[in-house]
Amino acid sequence: MNDLKKRRRDCSVKLVLTSGGISNKGIEKELINIVGKDLKNLKLLFCTTASNYEGGVMNDWLVKDLICLDKLGFKIDVCDINGANKEHLLPRFEWADILYFEGGNTQWLRNCIKNSGLEEHLVKLLETRIWVGASAGSCVLSPTVDNPVCDIFDDNVEGYPADGLNLVNFQFIPHFNNKDFPKVSEENIRRVSEKLTKADGEKVYVLDDNSAIFIDNGTMKIISEGNWFEVEVQE
């Protein structure tokens, strides 16, 4: 593990990894706990980059998530980091209390974070801010984003980075029991997990859209009003 990646893993951060965003009262309540105050009027950067990979009409789930965050009282800056340089982006990230990364194509999001130049600033930013991920926005935090369990989403990964941001030491798989993701079944995940190595993480956490992982300075808690399971990486 290189020094930069070790610093990422060892840094004291607050992370929220969700499958379907702030989808129920349990996740909302725990978000308030980890923030330490009411959500109303907190500043939130809403990064849509992962969802923009294929273009076209804005996804219904993206609109739904944005409306949900607006109803919670956040002041929202909608941001796409693709093609923007860090001199333009950094002040917007520094403005925010919460960095909310939406779902979509994980490898595309990873590529854009790398190309934007923001990556070198993330650890410093997260000393005083909270990362909230939805689907791809959570998956990108793992040690790798190109591996057998990622392949079940059939994303185009050719030419994109294989490494993740390495802020957590596990693989995060969203959308368990979601009819739109039939490959995300327990049987399938356990089978493909056998091909993972420790370089991909110590475990695989598989969550449905009503579950979330909260990490507060090294302490992890899973909040769920649905279903989830974990798999140990053997090799």
N, C-alpha and C positions, 0 to 999 in steps of 0.2 A: 504494500500500500504506500503510495507516495505521500509526501508531507502534506500537500494541499488536501488530499482526501482524508488523511488522518485528522487534520484540523477541523474539517467539516463534521466528521463523525463525533469528535470529542467536544464540539462547541455546545454551549448551553442554549437550547432553542425551544420554542413552543411550536408544535406542528399539529395540524388536524388533518387526518387523511380520511376522506369520505368517498363513498361510492356514488351517492346521489345528492351531494350537497347537504344543506341544513334541512333535512327532510322530515324531522319530527321534533317534538318538544324536548325529548331526552337529549338529543344532540344540541339543540338550542340552549338548553339549560347548562350543559357542560361547557359549551363555548363561552357563555357568560362567566362561568367559574374560572376558566383558563385565562380569559381576558382580565378578569378582576373587577369589572364594572359593567354597567348597563351598555347594551350595544347601540342605543340610540345616539346618533350624531358622530359615531366613530367613523373614521375615514377609511374607505376600502377601495383598493385598486382591483378591478375586475378584469383579469387577463383572459381574453377570448382566443388567444393564438391557436391552441390545440384544436379548437372547433373550426378554424378557418382553413384547414388543410385542403378540403375538397371544394370549398367555395359554394356558391348557390344560395338558396333561401336560408335565412337564419333558422337554426334548429329550434323546434318547439321547446325542447328541454332547456336550451340556453335562455330563451325568453322567460320560461317558468322560473329558473333559478334567479335571474336578474330581478324579476318581480318579487320573489320571496325575500331577497336581500333588501330591496327597497322598503318592503313592508316592515322589516325588522328595524328600520330607522337609520341604516347606514347612509353616509354621504359617499356617493359612488363615482369613481373615475373609470370609464370603460376604456381599456387599453389593449392594443395588439402590438406585440414587440417585434414582429417580423419586419425586417428591413429598417428598423429604427436603431440609431446608435445610442450608446450609453449616455452621452452628453445630453441627449433629449430625454431619455427614459429615467435616468437616475433621480432627477428632482421629483418626478411623479411617484417613484417608489419611496423616496424619503418622506414625501407628504403623507403617505398612508400609514394607518395603524395596523391594517390587515392586508396581506397580499393574497388575493383569492385567485387561484389558477383553475380555470374551467377544464372540462373534459374534451375529448376528441382524439387526435392522433398523438400518442405519447412520444414517438420518435421525432416527429415534426416539432413538437414543443421543445424537446431536448436540444434539437438542432438550433432552434431560434434563440434559446437561452445562451447557448455557446456563442453563436455568431453576434449576438447583441453586445457582448462585452459585460453583461450584467453579472455573469457567474462569479467573477472575482470579487464582487461586492456583496454577494448574498449572505455570507456568514456575518459580516458586519451589520447588514441590514436586519438580520434576524436576531440580533442581540436585543433589539427593542421593538420588534414587530412579530406578528404571528403569521405563519404560512397556513392557509386553508386550501386544501386541494379537493377537487371533485374529479373522480375517475382518473383520467390522464394526468391531471394536476397533482394527484397523489402518487401515481405510479412512477413519475419522473424522479421522485425522491430516493428511489431504490439504488443499490450499487450498480445494477445493469438494467437496461431497458430493451435489450435484444437477447432473448434467451428462450428456451422451450415453453415456459408458461406465458410469455408475452406473445408467442406465435399463435396462440389460440384466438387472438383478436384479428388475425389476418391483415394487420397493418403493413403498409409498404415501408420497409426499413432500409432499402438499398441506398447506400451512400450516406446514411445518417449515423450519428455516433451510437455505439453500443453501450457506452457507460452512462449511468445515471448520475444524479447529483450526490448520491452517497450520503445523504443526511439521515438515513435509517439503514439498519443492517438486516433488511428482509425484503421480500418481494410482496407487493400489494396488488391483489387481483380484485377488481370491482365487479359488480353486476351479477353476483351469485343469484341463481333462480330467476333471472330476468329473461323473459321470453324472447327478447331481441338479441340475446347472447346465449344461444343454446349450447355452445361449446363450454361455457363456464359451469360445468357440473362437477360435483365432488369426485366422481369416478374419473373424469377426464383430468382434473387438476392433480389428483394423486398420481396418476399415471405419468404425466409429463414432468411432475416435480422430481421424479426419480432421475431425470437427466440433468438436474441442476447441480452446481458445485458450490462450495462455500464462498467462492468469489461472487456468486449471485446473491448471497445473504444466508443467514442462519435458518430462516423459516420462510414459509409462504403463508400470508394471511389472506383469506378469501372472504369478502364481505358482501352482503346484499345492500340494496339501496336505502335501507333503514338502519344502517350500522356505520360506525366511525371509530377510528383509532385516534386517541388524544395522547400526545407526548409533551410532557412539561418538564424540561430540564432533566431528561433521562428517565422519568417515571412514565410508564405507559398504562393507559386504561382504555378498554373497549366498551363503548356505549352502543347498545343495540336494542331496537324494538322489532328486530327481525331475526335473521340467521347469519351465522358466520362459522368458519372453522379454520384451523391452522394445520400446517404440515411441516415437519422437521426436514431440513435438507440434510441428506445422509453423507454425501461425499465432501 
